[in-house]
Amino acid sequence: MDLSGIIAEIADQADEFLDGVTDRAQARAGIAELINLDYFQLNPADRKAVTEGVMAELEKEEFFGMEFVGDPFKDDPADDDE
């Protein structure tokens, strides 16, 4: 079974069924619930693959917002040269 179509469809619907969700754990739970309702015929391995695929798409689209790496309040080293 080609899961890429299911992943794309769920990712496209994420704005609707995950409206207001910013927590990744809540998003996973919402995705799992949608899969249980709409794609109940999938076996557990496929369900996990779809969940991971949708989460990867949402991360790529920055669905959860942009995250900072490092300390965003630390001065730039270039500023020390002034």
C-alpha positions as CSV (number, residue, x, y, z in Angstrom):
1,M,0.0,0.0,0.0
2,D,1.3,3.5,-0.9
3,L,1.2,5.5,2.2
4,S,2.5,8.8,0.6
5,G,-1.0,9.7,-0.6
6,I,-2.5,9.2,2.9
7,I,0.4,11.2,4.5
8,A,-0.2,14.1,2.0
9,E,-3.9,14.1,2.6
10,I,-3.6,14.2,6.4
11,A,-0.9,16.8,6.3
12,D,-3.1,19.0,4.0
13,Q,-6.0,18.7,6.5
14,A,-3.8,19.5,9.5
15,D,-4.8,23.1,9.7
16,E,-8.4,22.0,10.3
17,F,-8.2,19.1,12.7
18,L,-5.1,20.5,14.6
19,D,-6.3,24.1,14.8
20,G,-4.7,25.7,17.8
21,V,-2.4,22.8,18.6
22,T,1.2,23.8,19.1
23,D,2.3,20.8,21.2
24,R,3.9,18.0,19.2
25,A,2.5,15.3,21.6
26,Q,-1.1,16.6,21.1
27,A,-0.5,16.7,17.4
28,R,0.6,13.1,17.4
29,A,-2.5,12.1,19.4
30,G,-4.7,14.0,16.9
31,I,-3.1,12.4,13.9
32,A,-3.5,8.9,15.6
33,E,-7.1,9.6,16.3
34,L,-7.7,10.7,12.7
35,I,-6.0,7.5,11.4
36,N,-8.1,5.3,13.7
37,L,-11.3,6.9,12.4
38,D,-10.5,7.3,8.7
39,Y,-7.9,4.7,8.0
40,F,-8.8,1.9,10.5
41,Q,-7.8,-0.7,7.9
42,L,-4.1,0.2,8.3
43,N,-1.9,-2.2,10.3
44,P,0.0,-0.8,13.3
45,A,3.3,-0.5,11.3
46,D,1.6,1.5,8.6
47,R,-0.2,3.7,11.2
48,K,3.2,4.5,12.7
49,A,4.7,5.2,9.3
50,V,1.8,7.6,8.4
51,T,2.1,9.4,11.8
52,E,5.8,9.8,11.4
53,G,5.4,11.0,7.8
54,V,2.7,13.5,8.7
55,M,4.8,14.8,11.6
56,A,7.8,15.2,9.3
57,E,5.7,17.2,6.8
58,L,4.4,19.4,9.5
59,E,7.9,20.0,10.8
60,K,9.0,20.9,7.3
61,E,6.2,23.3,6.9
62,E,7.0,24.8,10.3
63,F,3.5,24.0,11.5
64,F,4.7,24.2,15.2
65,G,6.5,27.5,14.6
66,M,10.1,28.3,14.2
67,E,12.5,27.0,16.9
68,F,15.7,28.7,17.8
69,V,18.9,26.8,18.1
70,G,21.3,28.2,20.7
71,D,20.7,31.2,22.9
72,P,18.7,33.9,20.9
73,F,19.6,36.5,23.5
74,K,23.4,36.1,23.4
75,D,25.3,38.9,21.7
76,D,26.7,38.2,18.3
77,P,30.5,37.8,18.2
78,A,30.5,40.4,15.5
79,D,29.1,43.0,17.9
80,D,32.1,42.6,20.2
81,D,34.4,44.2,17.5
82,E,32.7,47.6,17.8
